[in-house]
Amino acid sequence: MTTELRQLRKLRNYIAGEFRDAADGRTIEVVNPATGEVYATSPLSGQADVDAAMAAAAAAFPAWRDTTPAERQKVLLKIADAFEERAEGLIAAESENTGKPLALTASEEIPPMVDQIRFFAGAARLLEGRSAGEYMEGMTSIVRREPVGVCAQVAPWNYPMMMAVWKFAPALAAGNTVVLKPSDTTPASTVLIAEIIGGVLEELGHPKGVFNVICGDRDTGRAMVEHPTPAMASITGSVRAGMQVAESAAKDVKRVHLELGGKAPVVVFEDADIAKAVEDIAVAGYFNAGQDCTAATRVLVHESIHDEFVTALAKAAADTKTGQPDDEDVLYGPLNNANQLKQVTGFIERLPAHAKVEAGGHRVGDKGYFYAPTVVSGLKQDDEIIQNEVFGPVITVQSFSDEKQALEYANGVEYALASSVWTKDHARAMRMSKYLDFGCVWINTHIPLVAEMPHGGFKKSGYGKDLSAYGFEDYTRIKHVMTSYEG
């Protein structure tokens, strides 16, 4: 082993309240996407590690399940406070994980994460069934809402820190215990989160296995989902990964929660405020390098304003900056990894002859995985780049002639997570929001999320909800208790 390799940061699993290497000592190199250089190693967890984490979570479950909602709320509120107190370290870890701009990570991720944890802290005290009632003579029925048990959770690499929150916060609030796996390319912030949560649980005297983190690759995730202990598997990731999880979970009828890909249509009508639409869509399309399943990357524009819109969007793209985490005025950082850079590049290289690259379309520099803000026009509905998720800073533009065609194009993909409509016509906005087949419809905006409202899609975008009371309920089960008046 070289001196350089020995000096790399060493990340470890967090199981039953302690940090551990993988049982067999295997590791994965972790690369900073802003530099393309290895900066750490993390465990490549195998079956023994999964067994240990699941055993810890199962052992901790009875005591955690039986805590009062008020006590679980107290834990989550202290976790939220700890996130605020250690924000600087979380931001640094996430930026090294992903290459994201430091300033934007501080302003756009830490505050909503803390707010979301506090939301679920409040939700913990609203865990209830229907009131008692008599539905059969001589009998009273009660509905109990209970935690499902141990939850196996897999988070993605596009928002490692925030998606970890979306996983653990509702699960813990409902009384479940957790085994969470970050992506193999972005484990650093999740390991730090384990340290923070573990410290809170220890301080308040709760079992050490309530929250566990194991690092690893796709096989590690598969072992978690196929393990007999978890009652629920939750994943945010690609459609392919979601299908594999659903298939694996079906073997022992586990509950599954899937938040998968997206291909959000952004429908701009002729009466829209073009300047505002272009400005907002450029931000919503390029933020986080377009690595967001709700990103505004598939724009449909009425034919009467198409050329004007494309010209303005191309200029907005040219004015958008990507760069190192500490660069000023940077909207987004690099793509997450070399494979993602290859994927995005491949979409542009395979464009049909009728497509036109209006801006960007190339890698930026030779250090790290940066890609220029890109606009592509002249596309047809069945083109690959329209039908498949690029997950990069690439905005496509199509034109439509009327509302019917706009809906046909918008709904004409296999994804159904998010969408937006841009118009001053209220009646049209309401019609579109009814007929757009997506889990979210924004009107004259795109991408805002709040803890109180559900996030989740239809079709190949998966099922189940994150955030909101609906997301909280996904981590519970319903039990009917009926009692006789006699005896």
N, C-alpha and C positions, 0 to 999 in steps of 0.2 A: 504494500500500500504506500502511495506517495505521501510526502509531507503535506502537499496541497489538499489531498483527500482527507487526511487526518484532521485538518483544521476546519473542515466543513461543519456547519451547525448540525447537531444531531437531534432530530425530532423523535419522539417516542409515543407509543400507545399509552392511553390512560384507562386502566382497568381496576375496578374495585378500589378506587382512591389512591392509586399509585402509578407512576410512570414506569413503563416496561419496554424493553426491546422485543422484537418478534421472538417467539420461542425458539425458532431455528436460526436466528441471527441474520436473516435475509434483509436487505435494504433496497430502496429505490433512490436514485439520484433526483433531486428536485432542482428545477431550472428557473431562474429569474427571467421571465419573458421579455423584459426591457433590455436585458444584456445578452441573453442566450447562453449565459454561463451557469454552471452548477453552483449552488450556494448552500445546499443542505442535503442530508439523507433522511429518509423516513422509513419506518418499518414496512416490509412487505409481508403483511400478516397472513398466516395460513390457518388451517383448521384448528390447531391448538389454541391460537389466539382468539379465534371466533368463539370456540367452546368456553374459554375462560371469561370472555366479556359477557356472553349470554348467561353463564352461571352466576356471575356477579349481579347482573340486572335482575335475574329471576329471584335470587336470594333477597335482594333489596325490595322487591315489589310488594310483598304483603305489608311491610311497615309503611312504605310510601303511600300505598293505596289507602291505608287507614288513617293517614294524617287528615286533619280537617282542612276544608278549603281555605280557611283563614291562614293556616300554617303554610300551605303551598303558596298562597299569595305573598306571604312574608318572604319566602325564599326567592320567588321571582322578582320581587321588588328590590331585594338586596343584590340580586344578580344584575338588574338594570343599573343600580347605583354603581356597582363595581365596573360595569362596562364604561360608564361615564368617567369614573376615576382613572381607568386604565386605557382611555381612548387613544392616547398617543402610541402606546405599544401595539394596540389592535390595528391602528392605521398603518404603522410601519410594517407589521407582519403581512397585512393584506396587500399593501403596495408591492412588497417583495414577492408575495404569492403571484400577483397578477400583473404588475407593472402599472397599475392604475395611478392617476394623478393623486398626489397626497392631499391637495386642497379639496378636490372633489370627494375623495373618500371621507374626509373629515366632515364636509358639509352635507353630503347626499346619502351617506350610509350610516354613520354612527347615530345621528338623531332619530331616523326612522326605526333603526334596530332597537334602540332603547325604548322608544314609544311602543313598539310592537310587543316587547317583553312586558311592559307595564299594562298594555291592553289585556294580554292573556292572564296576567296576575289578577286583574279585575274579573275576567271571565271565570276564573277558578271558583269564585263565590256565587256564580249563577248556574252551577251545575245542578239541574233539577229535572224531575220528570213531571208529568201531569199531576194535578191534585187528585186526591183520593175520590172515588166515585163508585156508585152502585150500578152496575150494568146487567146484573143478574140478581134475581130476588134472593135475599139472604146472604149475599156476597159483596164484599168491598174489594175493589181493585186499586192497586198502587203501581205506578211505573217508576222503576229505579233507573237512573242513568249512571253507568259505572265505567271505570277505565277498562281498556281492552286487555292490558297486560304489558309484556315486554314489546317494545317497538324497535324494529330494525330499520334504520334510516340511512339513506345515501344522498349526499349533497353534491351539487355540480361545481364546476370550476369557474363559471362566469361571475357568480356572486358567492364565493365560499362562505364568507362571514355572515351575510344576511340570510342566505338559505339555511345555514345552520340554525339561526334564530327561528325561521319559519318552521323548522322541524321540531326542535326541542321544546320551544315555549308552549305550544298547545298540548304537546304530549305530557310534559311535566305538570302543567296546570290541571290536566284531567286526572292525574294520579297514576300515569304510566311511568315505567322506567325505560331508559333509552340506551341503545347502542348505535352510535353515529359514525359513519365512515365518510370522510372528505374525499374529494377526487385525488387521484395519485399525483396530479400536477400542482395541487394547491392545499397541502395539509397544514401549513404553518399557523394560520390564524385559528383553525379549529383546535389545534393542540393548545394554543394559548387560551381559547375559550374553555377547554377542559380544566386548565389550571384555575381559572377564575371561578367556574361553577363548583369545582371540587372544593375550593377554599370556602365558599359560602355554605355548602352542605356540611362540611366538617365543623365550621364555626357554629352552626345551628344544631348540630348533633344528629344529623340524618344519616341513614346508611350510605356507605361509601360507593355502593354499586348503582345508585340511582341514575347516574350519568356516566357513560363510558364512551371513549373514542378509540377506534382502531383504524389504522392507516393501511393502505394496500391498493391493489389494482382491481380489475374487473372480476377476477376469480375470487378475491376476498369478498366483494359485494355479493357475488353469487352464493358463496358459502353462508353468508349472513341470511340471505333470503330463504335458502333451502334448509336452514337449521330448524330443528323441531321446536325450539323454545319460543321464538317470537310469535305473537298473535297477529301482528300487523307488519307489513313492509311498506315503507314510504320512500319514493324516489322522485327527485327532480333531475331530468336528464333528457337524453335523446329518445326518439320514438323506438328505435331499435332496442335500447336498453330497457325501456318500459315494457316492451313486448316480452323480452326475456324474463323480466321480473314477474310479470303476470303469469307467464308459463310456469316458472319455477314455483311461485306461490300456490298455483293451482294444485300442485301435487299433494298438499295437505290442507287445502282450502283456507289459506291465510287471507285475511283482509288486506286489500291493496289500495294504496293511495298514489296516484300517478299524476305528476305535472310535467308534461313533455314539451315537444317543440311547438313552434308557432310560425305563422306566415301572415302577419297582420295586414289586412287591407286598409289603406288610408284613402278614403273616397272624397275627392275634392270637387265640389260642384261649381258651376260658373258664377254663382253669386257670392262665393267665399271671399274673404279678405285675403288676397293672394300674398301680400307681404307678410302678414302674420302667420299664415299657413306655412309658407316656405321657412320662415325663421323657426317656428316650433317643430316642424317636421324634420328639419335638418338636425336639430338637437336630439329629438326623439329617435331619429334613425342612426345617428353616429355615436350617441352616448354609449360608453363602455365598449367602443369599437363595434357597435351593432351586435354585440354578443348578449342579446337579451331576447327571450322568446316572444316578448311583446313589442319589439322594436318596430319603428315606423319605416320599414324598408320596402314595402310593396305599395307604391302610390298609384292610384287610379284617378285620372284627371279628365274633366269634361273636355271634349275636343275643341270647344270654342276658346279655351284658355290654355290649351296644352303647351303650345310653343312658348308663350310668355312664362308659364310656370317652369318649364324645363330650363329656360335661360336663367331665371332667377335662382333655381335650385342649384344649378351648376356653379353659379357665382358663390352661393352660400357654401357649397362644398369646398371651393377653392379657398375660401376665407376661414375654413375650419382647420384647426391645428391638432396634430398628434405629436407626441414627444415623450421624453423621459418624465418620471413621476414628479420631479421638482422643477420642471420647466414652467414658465409662466404662460397663462392664457391657453392652456392645453385642454381640449374637451375630452380627449380619450387617449389611452395608452396603447400598448401593443395587443395583438391577438395573443391568446393564452399560451399557445405552444406551437411547435414546428408543424405538427400535423394539421392544426387549424389554419395556419398560414398557407399550407399546401392546398387545403380544401378551398379556401377563398380564391386563391390564385387560379385554381382549376376551373372554377365557375367562369371567370373572366376569359381565360384562354379558350374555353369551349363555346363562347358566345356564337350564336348563328350569324350569318352574313347580314341579316336585316337589322341586327342590333347596332346601336351606336353608343360608344363610351363618351359621355359628355364631359366628364371630369374624373380625375384619378385613374384607377385601373392598374395600379402598380404598387410594388413594395416601396417603402420609404427607408432608405439607408441599408446598410448591410450588418448592423448590430441590433440584435433583438428581432421581434416579429411584428414590426410596424407595417401598416397598410394604409394607403392614402384614402381619404374620403372620396367615394366613387358614386357617380350617377350614370345609369344606363337607360337609354330610351329605345323606342322602335320595337318593343317586344310584343310577342304574341302569347296568348293565354296558355298554350301548351309548351312553351319554352321551358327548359330545365330550370333556369334561374327564377322563373315565376312559380313553378310547382314545388320546388325543394327549398329547404331552409339553408341559406348561405351562412348565417351567423357571423357576419363580418360587416365592416363599414361600407356597405353597398346598397344604395337605394335604386330600385327599378321604377320606371314610369311607363304606364300604359294609358291610352286614351279610351274614353267611352262616349257613346252618343246620347244615351238617356238613362233614366233611373233603372229601368229593367235590365239593361246591359251591365250597368254598374254592379247590380246585385248578382248577376250571373257570373261576372268575373270575380267579384269579391268572395263569393261562396264556392267558387270553382277550384278549391284546393282541398287536400286531405286534412289540413290543420284547422282548428277552430278555437283558438285561445282568446285573441283580442282583435279589435278593429276600431276605426274611428271614422266619423263623418264630419265634413266641413261644409257648412251651408248657413245662410241666414234665414232659411225657410223652416220654421218650426214644425209645420205639418210634415214636410219631407224628412226632417231629422227623426221624427217619431216613427214614420213608416219604415225608414231604413233601420232604426234600432230594433224594430219588431222583426224584420225579415233577415237581417244579418245573422248568420248562424255561428255566432261566436260567444264565448263566455263573458266577454266584456265589450261594451260599445261606448267609446268616448265621443262626445260631440264638441267640435271646435277646440279640441285639445287631444293630446295623445301621451299616454304613459304614466300619469299621476296614479299613485296607489295610497290608500289609507288603511290603517289597521282594522277599521270597523267594517270594511267592505270586502266581499269574497274575491279571490283570484283563482281562476281555474277554467278549463275549457271543455270542449266536446270533441267528438270524432277522435282523430289520432293525436290530439293534444292531451288526451288522458281524461281522468275522472277523479273526483274528490276536489275539495277546495282548500286553499291556504288562506290565512288571515281570517278575520271576522268570526262571528259566532258559528257560522257554518263550518269553517275550518276546525274550530274547537270541537264541534259535535262529531266530526270524523274520527276523533280519537276516543270516542266513547261507545258503549254498547247499551242496548235497551233491554231491561228485564221486567217482565210482568209478574207481580206478586198478587195473588188472590187469596183472601181469607174468608172463612165461613163465620157467620155470627154464632153458630152452634159450637159447643165444646170449647 
